[in-house]
């Protein structure tokens, strides 16, 4: 059973909570409502903060049980376009950050994967020194950035993303747009973030300099929750 749950990304419901399966539709609706509110104020809540928010929005204390909390956390976190370990995760490096712009480093051995272009750091494999990079040509792969052994397949550069017939792209710097409704989820007025992913539905995944992460609309349904940052 446990292996099936892991494979399908499901959840085991305790026997004492089996009655809640009857109310699962209501639980899903509550979780979606709570998640929507949290996206505007706290894009990276803890389980305890989710429980507190659930209790505030319902008269049923049992709605704060683990199944509802898990759903809220799943809804709040940014959607991952590919189930690749470490993608869109903060780095443990001292000299490189999520969202940094990079080019080939002194230990590059990957031929023309980058097409001679710059790229954007979009994550790090937690079990190795490999860093995820999406190059401006759209190619996504992992590269060694080992500060301990002094091996660098990539190097940090100060090179902005240049748009060509595009509204937005990975690596672009953005700030709040005219339709922003997320309070200080970006870190406060004037905060700048880096685009990590542009989803097929038009939503954009942004990592703010405050290290918070969220998804926002940019021309999606006519809304501009974010806009390109003008230096």
C-alpha positions as CSV (number, residue, x, y, z in Angstrom):
1,X,0.0,0.0,0.0
2,X,2.7,2.4,1.0
3,X,4.6,1.9,-2.3
4,X,1.4,2.5,-4.3
5,X,0.8,5.7,-2.4
6,X,4.3,7.0,-3.1
7,X,4.0,6.1,-6.8
8,X,0.7,7.9,-7.3
9,X,1.6,10.8,-5.0
10,X,-1.3,9.9,-2.8
11,X,-2.0,9.9,0.9
12,X,-2.9,7.4,3.6
13,X,-5.9,8.3,5.7
14,X,-5.9,7.0,9.3
15,X,-8.8,4.8,10.4
16,X,-10.0,7.3,12.9
17,X,-10.3,9.9,10.1
18,X,-12.1,7.6,7.5
19,X,-15.3,9.6,8.0
20,X,-13.6,12.6,6.4
21,X,-13.6,10.8,3.0
22,X,-17.3,11.5,2.9
23,X,-16.6,15.2,3.2
24,X,-13.6,15.2,0.9
25,X,-15.2,17.6,-1.6
26,X,-15.8,20.2,1.1
27,X,-12.3,19.6,2.4
28,X,-10.9,20.3,-1.1
29,X,-12.9,23.5,-1.4
30,X,-11.7,24.7,2.0
31,X,-8.1,23.8,1.2
32,X,-8.3,25.7,-2.1
33,X,-9.8,28.8,-0.4
34,X,-7.2,28.8,2.4
35,X,-4.4,28.3,-0.2
36,X,-5.7,31.2,-2.3
37,X,-5.6,33.5,0.8
38,X,-2.1,32.4,1.8
39,X,-0.6,33.0,-1.7
40,X,-1.4,36.7,-1.1
41,X,0.3,36.9,2.3
42,X,2.6,34.0,2.9
43,X,3.8,32.0,-0.1
44,X,5.9,29.6,2.0
45,X,3.8,28.8,5.1
46,X,4.6,26.1,7.7
47,X,2.1,23.4,8.6
48,X,1.4,25.2,11.9
49,X,0.6,28.4,10.1
50,X,-1.7,26.5,7.7
51,X,-3.5,24.9,10.7
52,X,-4.0,28.3,12.3
53,X,-5.4,29.7,9.0
54,X,-7.8,26.8,8.6
55,X,-9.1,27.2,12.1
56,X,-9.8,30.9,11.4
57,X,-11.9,30.1,8.3
58,X,-14.0,27.2,9.6
59,X,-16.2,26.4,12.6
60,X,-15.1,22.7,12.5
61,X,-11.8,22.1,14.4
62,X,-11.3,18.7,12.7
63,X,-10.9,20.6,9.4
64,X,-7.3,21.3,10.5
65,X,-6.4,17.6,10.3
66,X,-3.4,16.4,8.4
67,X,-5.3,15.7,5.1
68,X,-6.5,19.3,4.8
69,X,-3.1,20.8,5.8
70,X,-1.3,18.6,3.2
71,X,-3.7,19.8,0.5
72,X,-3.2,23.4,1.4
73,X,0.6,23.0,1.3
74,X,0.4,21.3,-2.1
75,X,-1.9,24.0,-3.5
76,X,0.3,26.9,-2.2
77,X,3.7,25.7,-3.4
78,X,4.5,26.6,-7.0
79,X,3.6,24.0,-9.7
80,X,6.6,22.1,-11.0
81,X,6.5,21.7,-14.8
82,X,8.8,18.7,-14.5
83,X,9.2,16.4,-11.6
84,X,13.0,16.8,-11.4
85,X,14.7,16.7,-8.0
86,X,15.9,20.0,-6.9
87,X,14.3,22.1,-9.6
88,X,13.3,25.5,-8.3
89,X,14.9,24.8,-4.9
90,X,17.2,27.2,-3.1
91,X,21.0,26.5,-3.5
92,X,23.4,25.6,-0.7
93,X,26.3,27.3,-2.4
94,X,28.0,30.3,-0.9
95,X,28.7,32.1,-4.1
96,X,25.7,31.2,-6.3
97,X,22.0,31.9,-5.8
98,X,18.8,30.6,-7.3
99,X,18.0,33.0,-10.2
100,X,21.6,34.0,-10.9
101,X,22.7,34.4,-14.5
102,X,25.6,32.2,-15.6
103,X,27.8,31.2,-18.5
104,X,30.3,28.5,-19.3
105,X,32.9,28.1,-16.5
106,X,36.6,27.1,-16.6
107,X,35.7,23.4,-16.3
108,X,33.0,23.3,-19.1
109,X,32.9,20.0,-21.0
110,X,29.4,20.1,-22.5
111,X,30.1,21.1,-26.1
112,X,27.4,23.5,-27.4
113,X,24.5,22.7,-25.0
114,X,24.3,26.5,-24.2
115,X,24.5,27.6,-27.9
116,X,27.1,30.1,-26.6
117,X,24.4,31.9,-24.6
118,X,23.9,32.9,-21.0
119,X,21.6,30.9,-18.7
120,X,19.7,31.1,-15.4
121,X,20.2,29.0,-12.3
122,X,16.9,27.3,-11.6
123,X,17.7,24.8,-8.8
124,X,20.2,22.4,-7.2
125,X,20.2,18.7,-6.7
126,X,20.1,18.2,-2.9
127,X,22.2,15.0,-3.2
128,X,25.1,16.4,-5.2
129,X,27.0,19.5,-6.3
130,X,25.0,19.7,-9.5
131,X,23.1,22.9,-10.3
132,X,20.2,23.2,-12.6
133,X,20.6,25.7,-15.4
134,X,18.1,26.7,-18.1
135,X,20.0,28.3,-21.0
136,X,18.5,31.1,-23.0
137,X,18.1,28.6,-25.9
138,X,15.6,26.7,-23.7
139,X,17.9,23.7,-22.9
140,X,17.7,22.5,-19.3
141,X,20.4,20.4,-17.6
142,X,22.6,20.0,-14.5
143,X,26.2,21.2,-14.2
144,X,28.9,20.8,-11.5
145,X,29.5,23.8,-9.3
146,X,31.7,22.4,-6.5
147,X,33.1,25.0,-4.2
148,X,34.8,22.4,-2.1
149,X,36.8,20.8,-4.9
150,X,37.0,24.0,-6.9
151,X,35.3,22.6,-10.0
152,X,33.1,25.0,-11.9
153,X,31.3,24.0,-15.1
154,X,29.5,27.3,-14.9
155,X,30.4,30.8,-13.7
156,X,28.2,33.7,-12.4
157,X,27.8,36.7,-14.8
158,X,26.1,40.1,-14.6
159,X,24.2,39.7,-17.9
160,X,20.5,40.5,-18.2
161,X,18.1,38.3,-20.2
162,X,17.4,39.9,-23.6
163,X,13.9,39.4,-24.9
164,X,13.3,38.7,-28.6
165,X,9.6,38.8,-29.6
166,X,8.7,37.6,-26.1
167,X,6.7,39.1,-23.3
168,X,8.7,37.4,-20.6
169,X,11.2,34.6,-20.3
170,X,13.3,32.7,-17.7
171,X,16.0,34.9,-16.3
172,X,14.0,38.2,-16.6
173,X,13.9,40.6,-13.7
174,X,10.4,41.5,-12.6
175,X,8.6,43.6,-10.1
176,X,5.0,44.2,-9.0
177,X,2.5,45.0,-11.8
178,X,-0.6,47.2,-11.9
179,X,-2.8,44.2,-10.8
180,X,-0.7,43.1,-7.8
181,X,-2.9,41.8,-4.9
182,X,-0.4,39.8,-2.8
183,X,0.4,42.3,-0.1
184,X,4.1,42.0,0.8
185,X,4.6,38.4,-0.4
186,X,7.4,39.7,-2.6
187,X,9.2,41.3,0.3
188,X,7.7,44.7,0.1
189,X,7.3,47.6,-2.4
190,X,10.2,47.9,-4.8
191,X,11.2,44.3,-4.5
192,X,12.7,42.6,-7.5
193,X,12.4,39.0,-8.5
194,X,13.7,36.6,-11.2
195,X,11.6,34.5,-13.5
196,X,12.3,30.8,-13.0
197,X,9.6,29.3,-15.2
198,X,7.0,30.4,-17.7
199,X,4.1,27.9,-17.7
200,X,2.1,26.9,-20.7
201,X,-1.0,28.6,-19.2
202,X,0.8,31.9,-19.1
203,X,1.5,32.0,-15.4
204,X,5.0,32.9,-14.3
205,X,7.1,31.4,-11.5
206,X,9.1,34.1,-9.7
207,X,11.8,33.9,-7.0
208,X,12.0,37.2,-5.2
209,X,15.3,38.5,-3.8
210,X,13.7,38.0,-0.3
211,X,13.8,34.2,-1.2
212,X,10.1,33.8,-1.3
213,X,8.6,32.1,-4.4
214,X,5.2,32.4,-6.1
215,X,3.3,32.2,-9.3
216,X,1.7,35.3,-11.0
217,X,-0.2,36.4,-14.0
218,X,1.5,38.4,-16.7
219,X,-1.1,39.3,-19.4
220,X,-2.9,36.1,-18.4
221,X,-6.7,36.9,-18.5
222,X,-5.7,40.5,-19.1
223,X,-4.0,40.8,-15.7
224,X,-0.5,42.1,-15.0
225,X,0.3,41.0,-11.5
226,X,4.0,41.5,-12.4
227,X,5.9,43.5,-14.9
228,X,9.4,43.6,-16.4
229,X,11.7,45.6,-14.1
230,X,13.2,48.7,-15.6
231,X,16.6,49.6,-14.1
